[in-house]
Amino acid sequence: MTPQEVQAWADVAVRLAGVGIQVANLIHGWIVQAHPTLTPEETHAAYQALMANDDVREALAKQAAGLA
Amino acid sequence: MKKYLVLFAIVAFGCAKTPLQVATAAHDSLGLAQDIEAQLCWDAPDALHGPAVKTSCTSSTAKDIGLTDARHRLFNEKLASAINLHKQVTAQLDAGKTPDYLALNAAIVDVLSLIGQLQQTPKVQQMKTLVQQGGAK
């Protein structure tokens, strides 16, 4: 995935996390759906890239803190 | 004495990371610390796999180590602040400016203080080490 795509997924994850949806499996499924040719390793790498995004991390922390 | 100071300066200079390396390390280690806290609190593989309601801990481990709901929330509040400050540091580096690490380090100290209140199991100590690595210099 390109950095722009990772950022786009990150934005989706942030929005979903912010309304209390359990997003991990959804996001994983959507990555597979959007990129059906990715190998499991590449899908995992895309997920890892998403989890390396500061916006996602901050949103998750805020949600756990009860701030979001 | 002077010779020791010179030696110290050489060693310190030789071990110094570039700002970008430091920022990347801070980012990675804070994320990993967040995942470990999720494992301790919810038995989840990472922070994204937590339950829909994320403000309470559900695992027996959390009870055993003293990770109360209040500490969990405060840990994440401080961590959110540290991650946000890390973003600012990264932006400053990207803009070619000298980043200000003081606020980030203060946030890291707050997180470490909370971790210090938990029972110091190997996993808690691993989380502590990761957060310490997030304290960029």
N, CA and C atoms of all chains as a GROMACS GRO file, in nm:
protein
  615
    1MET      N    1   0.084  -0.120   0.000
    1MET     CA    2   0.000   0.000   0.000
    1MET      C    3   0.088   0.125   0.000
    2THR      N    4   0.039   0.228  -0.061
    2THR     CA    5   0.112   0.354  -0.062
    2THR      C    6   0.093   0.425   0.072
    3PRO      N    7   0.182   0.520   0.105
    3PRO     CA    8   0.162   0.596   0.229
    3PRO      C    9   0.027   0.667   0.232
    4GLN      N   10  -0.019   0.711   0.113
    4GLN     CA   11  -0.149   0.780   0.107
    4GLN      C   12  -0.262   0.683   0.144
    5GLU      N   13  -0.250   0.560   0.094
    5GLU     CA   14  -0.353   0.460   0.127
    5GLU      C   15  -0.351   0.427   0.276
    6VAL      N   16  -0.229   0.415   0.330
    6VAL     CA   17  -0.218   0.387   0.474
    6VAL      C   18  -0.285   0.499   0.553
    7GLN      N   19  -0.260   0.624   0.510
    7GLN     CA   20  -0.320   0.738   0.580
    7GLN      C   21  -0.472   0.734   0.568
    8ALA      N   22  -0.520   0.694   0.448
    8ALA     CA   23  -0.665   0.686   0.428
    8ALA      C   24  -0.725   0.581   0.522
    9TRP      N   25  -0.660   0.465   0.533
    9TRP     CA   26  -0.708   0.361   0.625
    9TRP      C   27  -0.700   0.410   0.770
   10ALA      N   28  -0.592   0.482   0.797
   10ALA     CA   29  -0.575   0.535   0.933
   10ALA      C   30  -0.690   0.629   0.968
   11ASP      N   31  -0.729   0.712   0.871
   11ASP     CA   32  -0.840   0.805   0.896
   11ASP      C   33  -0.969   0.729   0.927
   12VAL      N   34  -0.990   0.620   0.850
   12VAL     CA   35  -1.109   0.538   0.874
   12VAL      C   36  -1.103   0.476   1.014
   13ALA      N   37  -0.986   0.422   1.048
   13ALA     CA   38  -0.970   0.357   1.179
   13ALA      C   39  -0.994   0.457   1.292
   14VAL      N   40  -0.942   0.577   1.275
   14VAL     CA   41  -0.958   0.681   1.377
   14VAL      C   42  -1.106   0.714   1.396
   15ARG      N   43  -1.176   0.729   1.284
   15ARG     CA   44  -1.319   0.764   1.293
   15ARG      C   45  -1.399   0.653   1.361
   16LEU      N   46  -1.370   0.528   1.322
   16LEU     CA   47  -1.442   0.416   1.381
   16LEU      C   48  -1.408   0.398   1.528
   17ALA      N   49  -1.280   0.408   1.560
   17ALA     CA   50  -1.239   0.393   1.700
   17ALA      C   51  -1.305   0.499   1.786
   18GLY      N   52  -1.323   0.616   1.729
   18GLY     CA   53  -1.381   0.728   1.802
   18GLY      C   54  -1.527   0.706   1.841
   19VAL      N   55  -1.597   0.618   1.770
   19VAL     CA   56  -1.737   0.593   1.806
   19VAL      C   57  -1.754   0.456   1.871
   20GLY      N   58  -1.645   0.399   1.917
   20GLY     CA   59  -1.653   0.279   1.998
   20GLY      C   60  -1.675   0.149   1.924
   21ILE      N   61  -1.645   0.148   1.796
   21ILE     CA   62  -1.661   0.023   1.721
   21ILE      C   63  -1.534  -0.060   1.734
   22GLN      N   64  -1.552  -0.191   1.750
   22GLN     CA   65  -1.435  -0.278   1.757
   22GLN      C   66  -1.382  -0.294   1.615
   23VAL      N   67  -1.274  -0.225   1.584
   23VAL     CA   68  -1.240  -0.204   1.443
   23VAL      C   69  -1.139  -0.302   1.384
   24ALA      N   70  -1.064  -0.374   1.467
   24ALA     CA   71  -0.951  -0.450   1.416
   24ALA      C   72  -0.989  -0.546   1.303
   25ASN      N   73  -1.088  -0.629   1.326
   25ASN     CA   74  -1.124  -0.728   1.224
   25ASN      C   75  -1.187  -0.663   1.102
   26LEU      N   76  -1.264  -0.556   1.126
   26LEU     CA   77  -1.324  -0.481   1.015
   26LEU      C   78  -1.215  -0.427   0.922
   27ILE      N   79  -1.118  -0.360   0.983
   27ILE     CA   80  -1.011  -0.298   0.905
   27ILE      C   81  -0.935  -0.406   0.828
   28HIS      N   82  -0.904  -0.515   0.896
   28HIS     CA   83  -0.831  -0.623   0.831
   28HIS      C   84  -0.909  -0.673   0.710
   29GLY      N   85  -1.040  -0.692   0.729
   29GLY     CA   86  -1.125  -0.740   0.620
   29GLY      C   87  -1.129  -0.642   0.504
   30TRP      N   88  -1.136  -0.516   0.537
   30TRP     CA   89  -1.144  -0.414   0.432
   30TRP      C   90  -1.014  -0.405   0.352
   31ILE      N   91  -0.903  -0.422   0.420
   31ILE     CA   92  -0.774  -0.420   0.348
   31ILE      C   93  -0.771  -0.535   0.247
   32VAL      N   94  -0.816  -0.651   0.292
   32VAL     CA   95  -0.818  -0.768   0.203
   32VAL      C   96  -0.913  -0.743   0.086
   33GLN      N   97  -1.029  -0.683   0.118
   33GLN     CA   98  -1.129  -0.656   0.014
   33GLN      C   99  -1.076  -0.554  -0.088
   34ALA      N  100  -1.010  -0.451  -0.038
   34ALA     CA  101  -0.961  -0.346  -0.127
   34ALA      C  102  -0.838  -0.391  -0.206
   35HIS      N  103  -0.765  -0.486  -0.151
   35HIS     CA  104  -0.642  -0.534  -0.215
   35HIS      C  105  -0.641  -0.686  -0.218
   36PRO      N  106  -0.729  -0.746  -0.301
   36PRO     CA  107  -0.742  -0.892  -0.298
   36PRO      C  108  -0.617  -0.967  -0.343
   37THR      N  109  -0.527  -0.897  -0.411
   37THR     CA  110  -0.408  -0.967  -0.460
   37THR      C  111  -0.295  -0.971  -0.356
   38LEU      N  112  -0.315  -0.904  -0.243
   38LEU     CA  113  -0.208  -0.904  -0.141
   38LEU      C  114  -0.195  -1.044  -0.080
   39THR      N  115  -0.072  -1.084  -0.055
   39THR     CA  116  -0.048  -1.209   0.016
   39THR      C  117  -0.081  -1.186   0.165
   40PRO      N  118  -0.096  -1.294   0.242
   40PRO     CA  119  -0.121  -1.275   0.386
   40PRO      C  120  -0.010  -1.192   0.452
   41GLU      N  121   0.113  -1.212   0.407
   41GLU     CA  122   0.225  -1.135   0.464
   41GLU      C  123   0.211  -0.987   0.431
   42GLU      N  124   0.170  -0.958   0.306
   42GLU     CA  125   0.154  -0.818   0.266
   42GLU      C  126   0.036  -0.754   0.340
   43THR      N  127  -0.068  -0.833   0.360
   43THR     CA  128  -0.184  -0.782   0.435
   43THR      C  129  -0.142  -0.749   0.578
   44HIS      N  130  -0.062  -0.839   0.635
   44HIS     CA  131  -0.014  -0.817   0.771
   44HIS      C  132   0.073  -0.690   0.776
   45ALA      N  133   0.157  -0.673   0.672
   45ALA     CA  134   0.243  -0.555   0.666
   45ALA      C  135   0.160  -0.428   0.657
   46ALA      N  136   0.050  -0.435   0.580
   46ALA     CA  137  -0.039  -0.319   0.567
   46ALA      C  138  -0.101  -0.286   0.702
   47TYR      N  139  -0.142  -0.390   0.775
   47TYR     CA  140  -0.199  -0.371   0.909
   47TYR      C  141  -0.096  -0.308   1.003
   48GLN      N  142   0.028  -0.357   0.993
   48GLN     CA  143   0.134  -0.304   1.077
   48GLN      C  144   0.160  -0.156   1.045
   49ALA      N  145   0.154  -0.123   0.915
   49ALA     CA  146   0.174   0.017   0.874
   49ALA      C  147   0.065   0.105   0.934
   50LEU      N  148  -0.056   0.050   0.935
   50LEU     CA  149  -0.168   0.123   0.995
   50LEU      C  150  -0.144   0.146   1.144
   51MET      N  151  -0.094   0.041   1.210
   51MET     CA  152  -0.069   0.050   1.354
   51MET      C  153   0.053   0.135   1.387
   52ALA      N  154   0.131   0.169   1.285
   52ALA     CA  155   0.247   0.256   1.308
   52ALA      C  156   0.210   0.402   1.287
   53ASN      N  157   0.081   0.426   1.265
   53ASN     CA  158   0.035   0.562   1.239
   53ASN      C  159   0.002   0.633   1.371
   54ASP      N  160   0.061   0.748   1.393
   54ASP     CA  161   0.042   0.822   1.518
   54ASP      C  162  -0.103   0.861   1.542
   55ASP      N  163  -0.175   0.895   1.433
   55ASP     CA  164  -0.316   0.935   1.450
   55ASP      C  165  -0.398   0.820   1.506
   56VAL      N  166  -0.371   0.699   1.454
   56VAL     CA  167  -0.443   0.580   1.501
   56VAL      C  168  -0.410   0.555   1.647
   57ARG      N  169  -0.280   0.561   1.678
   57ARG     CA  170  -0.237   0.535   1.816
   57ARG      C  171  -0.297   0.635   1.914
   58GLU      N  172  -0.295   0.760   1.873
   58GLU     CA  173  -0.349   0.864   1.962
   58GLU      C  174  -0.499   0.845   1.982
   59ALA      N  175  -0.570   0.812   1.873
   59ALA     CA  176  -0.715   0.793   1.884
   59ALA      C  177  -0.748   0.676   1.976
   60LEU      N  178  -0.672   0.568   1.963
   60LEU     CA  179  -0.696   0.451   2.048
   60LEU      C  180  -0.668   0.484   2.195
   61ALA      N  181  -0.561   0.557   2.219
   61ALA     CA  182  -0.526   0.593   2.357
   61ALA      C  183  -0.634   0.684   2.416
   62LYS      N  184  -0.682   0.779   2.336
   62LYS     CA  185  -0.786   0.871   2.384
   62LYS      C  186  -0.915   0.794   2.416
   63GLN      N  187  -0.945   0.696   2.332
   63GLN     CA  188  -1.066   0.617   2.355
   63GLN      C  189  -1.052   0.538   2.486
   64ALA      N  190  -0.934   0.478   2.507
   64ALA     CA  191  -0.911   0.401   2.630
   64ALA      C  192  -0.912   0.492   2.752
   65ALA      N  193  -0.874   0.617   2.732
   65ALA     CA  194  -0.874   0.712   2.844
   65ALA      C  195  -1.013   0.770   2.870
   66GLY      N  196  -1.106   0.742   2.780
   66GLY     CA  197  -1.240   0.797   2.795
   66GLY      C  198  -1.249   0.940   2.746
   67LEU      N  199  -1.155   0.980   2.662
   67LEU     CA  200  -1.152   1.118   2.613
   67LEU      C  201  -1.213   1.132   2.473
   68ALA      N  202  -1.246   1.018   2.412
   68ALA     CA  203  -1.298   1.024   2.275
   68ALA      C  204  -1.435   0.959   2.266
   69MET      N  205   4.110   1.453   3.534
   69MET     CA  206   3.966   1.480   3.527
   69MET      C  207   3.928   1.526   3.386
   70LYS      N  208   4.015   1.616   3.329
   70LYS     CA  209   3.987   1.669   3.196
   70LYS      C  210   3.984   1.555   3.094
   71LYS      N  211   4.078   1.461   3.112
   71LYS     CA  212   4.087   1.353   3.015
   71LYS      C  213   3.961   1.266   3.019
   72TYR      N  214   3.902   1.249   3.141
   72TYR     CA  215   3.778   1.172   3.151
   72TYR      C  216   3.662   1.245   3.084
   73LEU      N  217   3.662   1.377   3.097
   73LEU     CA  218   3.556   1.454   3.033
   73LEU      C  219   3.562   1.441   2.882
   74VAL      N  220   3.685   1.447   2.829
   74VAL     CA  221   3.703   1.433   2.684
   74VAL      C  222   3.658   1.294   2.641
   75LEU      N  223   3.696   1.192   2.720
   75LEU     CA  224   3.658   1.055   2.687
   75LEU      C  225   3.505   1.042   2.689
   76PHE      N  226   3.442   1.101   2.791
   76PHE     CA  227   3.297   1.096   2.802
   76PHE      C  228   3.232   1.162   2.679
   77ALA      N  229   3.286   1.275   2.640
   77ALA     CA  230   3.231   1.348   2.525
   77ALA      C  231   3.241   1.264   2.398
   78ILE      N  232   3.356   1.195   2.381
   78ILE     CA  233   3.374   1.112   2.262
   78ILE      C  234   3.273   0.996   2.261
   79VAL      N  235   3.260   0.931   2.378
   79VAL     CA  236   3.167   0.818   2.387
   79VAL      C  237   3.025   0.866   2.364
   80ALA      N  238   2.988   0.978   2.428
   80ALA     CA  239   2.852   1.030   2.413
   80ALA      C  240   2.824   1.068   2.268
   81PHE      N  241   2.920   1.130   2.204
   81PHE     CA  242   2.901   1.170   2.064
   81PHE      C  243   2.887   1.048   1.975
   82GLY      N  244   2.971   0.948   2.003
   82GLY     CA  245   2.970   0.826   1.921
   82GLY      C  246   2.840   0.750   1.934
   83CYS      N  247   2.778   0.757   2.052
   83CYS     CA  248   2.654   0.681   2.076
   83CYS      C  249   2.529   0.761   2.039
   84ALA      N  250   2.546   0.888   2.012
   84ALA     CA  251   2.428   0.973   1.989
   84ALA      C  252   2.354   0.930   1.864
   85LYS      N  253   2.220   0.927   1.876
   85LYS     CA  254   2.138   0.896   1.760
   85LYS      C  255   2.104   1.026   1.690
   86THR      N  256   2.075   1.018   1.560
   86THR     CA  257   2.030   1.138   1.491
   86THR      C  258   1.887   1.166   1.537
   87PRO      N  259   1.840   1.290   1.526
   87PRO     CA  260   1.704   1.322   1.569
   87PRO      C  261   1.599   1.233   1.503
   88LEU      N  262   1.617   1.205   1.375
   88LEU     CA  263   1.518   1.125   1.304
   88LEU      C  264   1.513   0.983   1.360
   89GLN      N  265   1.633   0.926   1.390
   89GLN     CA  266   1.636   0.792   1.451
   89GLN      C  267   1.564   0.794   1.584
   90VAL      N  268   1.591   0.898   1.661
   90VAL     CA  269   1.531   0.910   1.793
   90VAL      C  270   1.380   0.918   1.781
   91ALA      N  271   1.332   1.001   1.687
   91ALA     CA  272   1.188   1.018   1.670
   91ALA      C  273   1.123   0.887   1.628
   92THR      N  274   1.188   0.813   1.539
   92THR     CA  275   1.132   0.684   1.494
   92THR      C  276   1.128   0.586   1.610
   93ALA      N  277   1.236   0.581   1.688
   93ALA     CA  278   1.242   0.490   1.801
   93ALA      C  279   1.133   0.523   1.901
   94ALA      N  280   1.113   0.654   1.927
   94ALA     CA  281   1.011   0.697   2.022
   94ALA      C  282   0.874   0.650   1.975
   95HIS      N  283   0.849   0.670   1.847
   95HIS     CA  284   0.721   0.632   1.788
   95HIS      C  285   0.697   0.482   1.804
   96ASP      N  286   0.793   0.400   1.762
   96ASP     CA  287   0.778   0.255   1.766
   96ASP      C  288   0.760   0.205   1.908
   97SER      N  289   0.842   0.257   1.999
   97SER     CA  290   0.839   0.203   2.134
   97SER      C  291   0.712   0.244   2.208
   98LEU      N  292   0.661   0.363   2.183
   98LEU     CA  293   0.536   0.404   2.248
   98LEU      C  294   0.419   0.317   2.198
   99GLY      N  295   0.420   0.287   2.068
   99GLY     CA  296   0.316   0.201   2.012
   99GLY      C  297   0.322   0.061   2.071
  100LEU      N  298   0.442   0.009   2.084
  100LEU     CA  299   0.457  -0.125   2.142
  100LEU      C  300   0.417  -0.126   2.290
  101ALA      N  301   0.450  -0.019   2.361
  101ALA     CA  302   0.409  -0.009   2.502
  101ALA      C  303   0.256  -0.006   2.512
  102GLN      N  304   0.193   0.063   2.418
  102GLN     CA  305   0.046   0.069   2.415
  102GLN      C  306  -0.012  -0.072   2.393
  103ASP      N  307   0.051  -0.148   2.305
  103ASP     CA  308   0.004  -0.285   2.280
  103ASP      C  309   0.021  -0.373   2.404
  104ILE      N  310   0.132  -0.358   2.474
  104ILE     CA  311   0.153  -0.438   2.596
  104ILE      C  312   0.049  -0.403   2.701
  105GLU      N  313   0.017  -0.275   2.714
  105GLU     CA  314  -0.085  -0.235   2.811
  105GLU      C  315  -0.219  -0.296   2.772
  106ALA      N  316  -0.246  -0.304   2.641
  106ALA     CA  317  -0.371  -0.367   2.594
  106ALA      C  318  -0.372  -0.516   2.628
  107GLN      N  319  -0.257  -0.579   2.616
  107GLN     CA  320  -0.247  -0.722   2.652
  107GLN      C  321  -0.273  -0.741   2.801
  108LEU      N  322  -0.214  -0.654   2.882
  108LEU     CA  323  -0.230  -0.665   3.028
  108LEU      C  324  -0.374  -0.634   3.070
  109CYS      N  325  -0.434  -0.537   3.004
  109CYS     CA  326  -0.566  -0.488   3.044
  109CYS      C  327  -0.680  -0.578   2.991
  110TRP      N  328  -0.665  -0.622   2.865
  110TRP     CA  329  -0.777  -0.693   2.801
  110TRP      C  330  -0.742  -0.833   2.750
  111ASP      N  331  -0.617  -0.873   2.763
  111ASP     CA  332  -0.574  -0.998   2.700
  111ASP      C  333  -0.588  -0.989   2.547
  112ALA      N  334  -0.579  -0.870   2.493
  112ALA     CA  335  -0.591  -0.849   2.348
  112ALA      C  336  -0.452  -0.849   2.286
  113PRO      N  337  -0.442  -0.890   2.158
  113PRO     CA  338  -0.308  -0.891   2.097
  113PRO      C  339  -0.247  -0.752   2.080
  114ASP      N  340  -0.330  -0.652   2.053
  114ASP     CA  341  -0.280  -0.515   2.042
  114ASP      C  342  -0.391  -0.416   2.074
  115ALA      N  343  -0.356  -0.288   2.071
  115ALA     CA  344  -0.452  -0.185   2.115
  115ALA      C  345  -0.574  -0.176   2.024
  116LEU      N  346  -0.557  -0.210   1.898
  116LEU     CA  347  -0.671  -0.203   1.805
  116LEU      C  348  -0.769  -0.317   1.827
  117HIS      N  349  -0.722  -0.426   1.887
  117HIS     CA  350  -0.809  -0.542   1.911
  117HIS      C  351  -0.880  -0.534   2.046
  118GLY      N  352  -0.878  -0.421   2.110
  118GLY     CA  353  -0.944  -0.408   2.240
  118GLY      C  354  -1.095  -0.417   2.227
  119PRO      N  355  -1.165  -0.426   2.340
  119PRO     CA  356  -1.312  -0.435   2.335
  119PRO      C  357  -1.372  -0.302   2.289
  120ALA      N  358  -1.501  -0.305   2.256
  120ALA     CA  359  -1.567  -0.183   2.210
  120ALA      C  360  -1.560  -0.074   2.318
  121VAL      N  361  -1.585  -0.113   2.441
  121VAL     CA  362  -1.572  -0.018   2.552
  121VAL      C  363  -1.432  -0.034   2.609
  122LYS      N  364  -1.349   0.068   2.586
  122LYS     CA  365  -1.207   0.053   2.615
  122LYS      C  366  -1.163   0.116   2.747
  123THR      N  367  -1.256   0.169   2.823
  123THR     CA  368  -1.216   0.244   2.942
  123THR      C  369  -1.200   0.159   3.067
  124SER      N  370  -1.230   0.028   3.057
  124SER     CA  371  -1.215  -0.061   3.173
  124SER      C  372  -1.129  -0.181   3.136
  125CYS      N  373  -1.058  -0.233   3.234
  125CYS     CA  374  -0.978  -0.355   3.213
  125CYS      C  375  -1.064  -0.477   3.245
  126THR      N  376  -1.043  -0.581   3.167
  126THR     CA  377  -1.126  -0.701   3.182
  126THR      C  378  -1.046  -0.826   3.219
  127SER      N  379  -0.914  -0.818   3.218
  127SER     CA  380  -0.834  -0.939   3.241
  127SER      C  381  -0.805  -0.961   3.389
  128SER      N  382  -0.775  -1.086   3.422
  128SER     CA  383  -0.737  -1.116   3.561
  128SER      C  384  -0.595  -1.064   3.588
  129THR      N  385  -0.515  -1.057   3.483
  129THR     CA  386  -0.379  -1.004   3.499
  129THR      C  387  -0.383  -0.860   3.549
  130ALA      N  388  -0.475  -0.782   3.492
  130ALA     CA  389  -0.487  -0.641   3.533
  130ALA      C  390  -0.509  -0.631   3.683
  131LYS      N  391  -0.599  -0.718   3.734
  131LYS     CA  392  -0.628  -0.719   3.878
  131LYS      C  393  -0.502  -0.756   3.956
  132ASP      N  394  -0.432  -0.858   3.908
  132ASP     CA  395  -0.314  -0.909   3.978
  132ASP      C  396  -0.204  -0.804   3.991
  133ILE      N  397  -0.187  -0.724   3.888
  133ILE     CA  398  -0.074  -0.629   3.888
  133ILE      C  399  -0.114  -0.489   3.934
  134GLY      N  400  -0.240  -0.471   3.967
  134GLY     CA  401  -0.284  -0.339   4.016
  134GLY      C  402  -0.317  -0.241   3.905
  135LEU      N  403  -0.345  -0.294   3.786
  135LEU     CA  404  -0.384  -0.206   3.676
  135LEU      C  405  -0.535  -0.180   3.688
  136THR      N  406  -0.568  -0.084   3.772
  136THR     CA  407  -0.709  -0.049   3.794
  136THR      C  408  -0.763   0.027   3.672
  137ASP      N  409  -0.893   0.041   3.666
  137ASP     CA  410  -0.953   0.116   3.555
  137ASP      C  411  -0.902   0.261   3.555
  138ALA      N  412  -0.888   0.317   3.675
  138ALA     CA  413  -0.842   0.456   3.684
  138ALA      C  414  -0.699   0.468   3.631
  139ARG      N  415  -0.612   0.374   3.668
  139ARG     CA  416  -0.473   0.378   3.618
  139ARG      C  417  -0.469   0.354   3.467
  140HIS      N  418  -0.551   0.263   3.420
  140HIS     CA  419  -0.559   0.235   3.276
  140HIS      C  420  -0.598   0.362   3.199
  141ARG      N  421  -0.697   0.432   3.250
  141ARG     CA  422  -0.743   0.553   3.180
  141ARG      C  423  -0.636   0.663   3.185
  142LEU      N  424  -0.574   0.675   3.302
  142LEU     CA  425  -0.471   0.779   3.316
  142LEU      C  426  -0.348   0.747   3.230
  143PHE      N  427  -0.310   0.618   3.227
  143PHE     CA  428  -0.199   0.575   3.143
  143PHE      C  429  -0.225   0.615   2.998
  144ASN      N  430  -0.346   0.587   2.951
  144ASN     CA  431  -0.377   0.616   2.811
  144ASN      C  432  -0.391   0.765   2.785
  145GLU      N  433  -0.437   0.839   2.885
  145GLU     CA  434  -0.445   0.985   2.870
  145GLU      C  435  -0.304   1.042   2.851
  146LYS      N  436  -0.211   0.997   2.936
  146LYS     CA  437  -0.073   1.046   2.927
  146LYS      C  438  -0.006   0.997   2.798
  147LEU      N  439  -0.038   0.873   2.760
  147LEU     CA  440   0.021   0.818   2.638
  147LEU      C  441  -0.029   0.894   2.516
  148ALA      N  442  -0.158   0.927   2.514
  148ALA     CA  443  -0.213   1.005   2.403
  148ALA      C  444  -0.139   1.137   2.391
  149SER      N  445  -0.111   1.196   2.506
  149SER     CA  446  -0.037   1.323   2.506
  149SER      C  447   0.104   1.302   2.451
  150ALA      N  448   0.171   1.193   2.492
  150ALA     CA  449   0.307   1.165   2.445
  150ALA      C  450   0.308   1.141   2.294
  151ILE      N  451   0.208   1.068   2.245
  151ILE     CA  452   0.202   1.039   2.101
  151ILE      C  453   0.178   1.168   2.023
  152ASN      N  454   0.091   1.252   2.076
  152ASN     CA  455   0.064   1.380   2.011
  152ASN      C  456   0.191   1.466   2.007
  153LEU      N  457   0.264   1.468   2.118
  153LEU     CA  458   0.388   1.546   2.123
  153LEU      C  459   0.491   1.487   2.027
  154HIS      N  460   0.490   1.355   2.015
  154HIS     CA  461   0.580   1.292   1.920
  154HIS      C  462   0.550   1.336   1.777
  155LYS      N  463   0.420   1.349   1.747
  155LYS     CA  464   0.380   1.398   1.614
  155LYS      C  465   0.437   1.537   1.589
  156GLN      N  466   0.430   1.621   1.694
  156GLN     CA  467   0.482   1.758   1.681
  156GLN      C  468   0.632   1.758   1.658
  157VAL      N  469   0.702   1.670   1.731
  157VAL     CA  470   0.848   1.660   1.716
  157VAL      C  471   0.882   1.617   1.573
  158THR      N  472   0.807   1.518   1.524
  158THR     CA  473   0.830   1.469   1.388
  158THR      C  474   0.807   1.580   1.286
  159ALA      N  475   0.700   1.657   1.307
  159ALA     CA  476   0.669   1.768   1.215
  159ALA      C  477   0.781   1.872   1.218
  160GLN      N  478   0.833   1.898   1.338
  160GLN     CA  479   0.943   1.995   1.350
  160GLN      C  480   1.067   1.945   1.275
  161LEU      N  481   1.093   1.815   1.288
  161LEU     CA  482   1.209   1.757   1.219
  161LEU      C  483   1.190   1.764   1.067
  162ASP      N  484   1.066   1.730   1.024
  162ASP     CA  485   1.037   1.734   0.880
  162ASP      C  486   1.054   1.874   0.824
  163ALA      N  487   1.024   1.974   0.908
  163ALA     CA  488   1.035   2.114   0.863
  163ALA      C  489   1.179   2.166   0.878
  164GLY      N  490   1.268   2.080   0.920
  164GLY     CA  491   1.409   2.120   0.934
  164GLY      C  492   1.435   2.205   1.056
  165LYS      N  493   1.339   2.202   1.152
  165LYS     CA  494   1.357   2.282   1.274
  165LYS      C  495   1.417   2.195   1.384
  166THR      N  496   1.472   2.261   1.485
  166THR     CA  497   1.523   2.187   1.601
  166THR      C  498   1.405   2.153   1.691
  167PRO      N  499   1.379   2.023   1.710
  167PRO     CA  500   1.261   1.988   1.789
  167PRO      C  501   1.278   2.015   1.937
  168ASP      N  502   1.167   2.041   2.002
  168ASP     CA  503   1.167   2.062   2.146
  168ASP      C  504   1.120   1.932   2.213
  169TYR      N  505   1.214   1.864   2.277
  169TYR     CA  506   1.183   1.734   2.337
  169TYR      C  507   1.135   1.745   2.481
  170LEU      N  508   1.137   1.866   2.537
  170LEU     CA  509   1.108   1.880   2.680
  170LEU      C  510   0.968   1.831   2.718
  171ALA      N  511   0.868   1.875   2.640
  171ALA     CA  512   0.730   1.837   2.673
  171ALA      C  513   0.711   1.686   2.654
  172LEU      N  514   0.771   1.631   2.548
  172LEU     CA  515   0.761   1.488   2.523
  172LEU      C  516   0.822   1.410   2.640
  173ASN      N  517   0.937   1.455   2.683
  173ASN     CA  518   1.003   1.387   2.796
  173ASN      C  519   0.920   1.398   2.924
  174ALA      N  520   0.856   1.511   2.944
  174ALA     CA  521   0.772   1.527   3.064
  174ALA      C  522   0.654   1.429   3.059
  175ALA      N  523   0.596   1.413   2.940
  175ALA     CA  524   0.485   1.318   2.926
  175ALA      C  525   0.533   1.175   2.952
  176ILE      N  526   0.653   1.146   2.903
  176ILE     CA  527   0.711   1.012   2.924
  176ILE      C  528   0.731   0.986   3.074
  177VAL      N  529   0.778   1.085   3.144
  177VAL     CA  530   0.800   1.071   3.290
  177VAL      C  531   0.667   1.042   3.361
  178ASP      N  532   0.560   1.109   3.317
  178ASP     CA  533   0.426   1.085   3.375
  178ASP      C  534   0.384   0.939   3.354
  179VAL      N  535   0.406   0.890   3.232
  179VAL     CA  536   0.368   0.751   3.202
  179VAL      C  537   0.451   0.654   3.286
  180LEU      N  538   0.579   0.683   3.298
  180LEU     CA  539   0.668   0.595   3.376
  180LEU      C  540   0.627   0.593   3.523
  181SER      N  541   0.584   0.708   3.573
  181SER     CA  542   0.541   0.716   3.712
  181SER      C  543   0.420   0.624   3.736
  182LEU      N  544   0.329   0.621   3.639
  182LEU     CA  545   0.213   0.532   3.651
  182LEU      C  546   0.254   0.385   3.644
  183ILE      N  547   0.345   0.354   3.554
  183ILE     CA  548   0.391   0.215   3.542
  183ILE      C  549   0.459   0.171   3.672
  184GLY      N  550   0.526   0.265   3.737
  184GLY     CA  551   0.594   0.235   3.863
  184GLY      C  552   0.499   0.195   3.974
  185GLN      N  553   0.370   0.228   3.960
  185GLN     CA  554   0.272   0.193   4.062
  185GLN      C  555   0.220   0.050   4.046
  186LEU      N  556   0.255  -0.014   3.933
  186LEU     CA  557   0.207  -0.150   3.909
  186LEU      C  558   0.306  -0.251   3.968
  187GLN      N  559   0.256  -0.374   3.988
  187GLN     CA  560   0.347  -0.480   4.029
  187GLN      C  561   0.445  -0.505   3.915
  188GLN      N  562   0.572  -0.511   3.949
  188GLN     CA  563   0.676  -0.512   3.844
  188GLN      C  564   0.701  -0.653   3.790
  189THR      N  565   0.607  -0.703   3.714
  189THR     CA  566   0.622  -0.832   3.647
  189THR      C  567   0.713  -0.811   3.524
  190PRO      N  568   0.764  -0.922   3.463
  190PRO     CA  569   0.848  -0.903   3.344
  190PRO      C  570   0.781  -0.823   3.233
  191LYS      N  571   0.651  -0.846   3.214
  191LYS     CA  572   0.580  -0.774   3.108
  191LYS      C  573   0.568  -0.624   3.141
  192VAL      N  574   0.543  -0.595   3.266
  192VAL     CA  575   0.535  -0.454   3.308
  192VAL      C  576   0.672  -0.388   3.290
  193GLN      N  577   0.777  -0.462   3.323
  193GLN     CA  578   0.912  -0.406   3.306
  193GLN      C  579   0.946  -0.385   3.160
  194GLN      N  580   0.895  -0.476   3.075
  194GLN     CA  581   0.916  -0.460   2.930
  194GLN      C  582   0.846  -0.333   2.882
  195MET      N  583   0.724  -0.312   2.933
  195MET     CA  584   0.649  -0.191   2.896
  195MET      C  585   0.725  -0.066   2.943
  196LYS      N  586   0.780  -0.075   3.063
  196LYS     CA  587   0.856   0.039   3.118
  196LYS      C  588   0.977   0.071   3.030
  197THR      N  589   1.048  -0.035   2.989
  197THR     CA  590   1.167  -0.015   2.904
  197THR      C  591   1.128   0.052   2.773
  198LEU      N  592   1.017   0.006   2.715
  198LEU     CA  593   0.972   0.064   2.587
  198LEU      C  594   0.936   0.211   2.603
  199VAL      N  595   0.868   0.244   2.713
  199VAL     CA  596   0.832   0.384   2.735
  199VAL      C  597   0.959   0.468   2.758
  200GLN      N  598   1.054   0.410   2.831
  200GLN     CA  599   1.180   0.483   2.851
  200GLN      C  600   1.249   0.513   2.719
  201GLN      N  601   1.240   0.415   2.626
  201GLN     CA  602   1.300   0.436   2.494
  201GLN      C  603   1.227   0.546   2.418
  202GLY      N  604   1.098   0.565   2.455
  202GLY     CA  605   1.020   0.670   2.392
  202GLY      C  606   1.059   0.809   2.440
  203GLY      N  607   1.137   0.814   2.550
  203GLY     CA  608   1.182   0.943   2.601
  203GLY      C  609   1.303   0.992   2.525
  204ALA      N  610   1.277   1.060   2.416
  204ALA     CA  611   1.386   1.106   2.331
  204ALA      C  612   1.470   1.211   2.399
  205LYS      N  613   1.597   1.216   2.364
  205LYS     CA  614   1.685   1.316   2.424
  205LYS      C  615   1.728   1.418   2.321
   0.00000   0.00000   0.00000
